[in-house]
Amino acid sequence: MNREGPRVAAVIIKDNQILLMHRIKNGQEYFVFPGGGVEKGETLEEAIKREIREEFCLEIKLDQLLFKINNHGEDEFYFLVTNFSGRPQIGGPEKEIMNENNQYHPFWISLNELPKLSNLYPKQAKQKIEELIDPSTPKFGVRARK
């Protein structure tokens, strides 16, 4: 990887569920939003499409940029995705480096259950998604920004 820019992440939603990356690393178990670094010459949009193709073997269409945060001094951009093709399965570099002490698994969780997931990182992104996503709407909804 020739990382030069910020990090990008996808908020992938289908049937009132959100797709996360379940990580088990050196005995620690936690969840993160799928994504990664922007490589030299890539736009944010190109980077998130590549990352999701590599990590989850999905082809995605971006709905919109949801928000930007600063996480430990690094800019991170979170994109909403509600349209994709394929079935989530681990691929790319994650599949190559997976072992007993470093695991990656796609994980769907109900939007209603998301607030109960205490080990989802970064916490700042989790909080923003909880504020923006309204699982009570028919398809799901993004609340209007105030």
N, C-alpha and C positions, 0 to 999 in steps of 0.2 A: 504494500500500500504506500502510496505517495501522498500522504495526508498533508494538506496545506491550510485548509480552512476550518470552519466551525463544525459542530456536530449537527446532524439532522436526525429526526426521529419521526415515526409514523404512529398516528392514533388510528388504528384500523378497527372499524366498527361494522358489525353485521348482526342482524337479528337481536339488537339490544345487548350485544356482547362486544367486548374489546379484546383484541389479540395482543398478548404480551409475550416476552421471552422469559421463560422460567430458567433460572441459572442455579446450578449447584457447583460451587467452586470452593475447593479446600475445606469442605465441611460446612460451608455457609450456604444457606438457601434463600434466594431472593428473586425478585422480578424486576425487569426493566422494559422500557419501551424499545421496540426494534428500531435499529438505525445504526449510524456510524459516522465516520468522518468524511468530509468533502475532500476529494482528491484534486490535485492540481489540474486546472483547466475545466473543472465541472461546475455547473450551476447547482444551487441548492436542490432544485427539482430533479436534475439528472442524478445527483448523489443519492437522494432518498429512493428513487426508483431502482437504482443499482443495488443499494443496500438491501432492500426488501426482496429483490430477485435473488441475491446471493444468500441471505439468511433464511428466507422462508419459501423460496421457489415460487413466488407470486408475481404476477404482472399487475401493477396498480395504476389507477388513474387518480390524480390528486384532486380533492375537492377544493381545499383552501389551506392557506397558512393559518393555523389557529393562534399561535403565540410564539414568542421568543423569550427565553430566560437566560440568565447568566448563572452557570453552575461551576463553582470553583474557579472563577475567572475565565471561563470558556463560554462563548455564545452557543446556544442550542436552539434550533428551529424545529417546531412541531407542526406536522402537516396532518390534516384530516383526510382519511381514505375510507370511502364507503363502497367503492367500486373496484373489484379486483377479480382476477381469474386464477385458477389453480387451487390446490389444497395445501395448506401450510405444512411444510416439512423442512427440517434443517438441511441446509446445503452450504456450499461455498467454504470459506475459511473456517467457519464455526464447526462444520462437519469434520473437516480435516484435523482440527486440533482437539476434538472431543475425546475425553478419556474418563476414567473413573473419578478423577478429582476435578474435572472441568467439563461440565455438562450443559447442554443447551436443549430446551424443549419448547415448542409452541404451546401456548396456554390460553384458552378462551375463558373469560370470566364475565359474568353478568354485570352490566353497568350498575345495577342496584347493589351488587356485592363489592364493587370497587372500593368504597370507603372503608370497608373492613380489612382490606389487604394492607397490613401494616409494614410489610417488607417490600414495597414497590418504590423504586428509586428512579430519578431524583424526586424527593418529596415535594419540591416546589412545582414540578410538572404535574404530579398526581393531583395536587390541590387545585391547580388551574383547570385541569380536565374536569374535576368534580364540579367546579363552578360553572363551566361552559356547557357540559353535556347534560341534557335533560331526558332521562330514559322514559319519562311519562308520555312523551309525544309518540305518535303512531310509529314512525320509522326510527326515530330518535331525533333529537334536535340540538342545535347549538343555540344557546340563549343569546339574545342580543346583548352586545356589550353596553355597559352603562357609562 
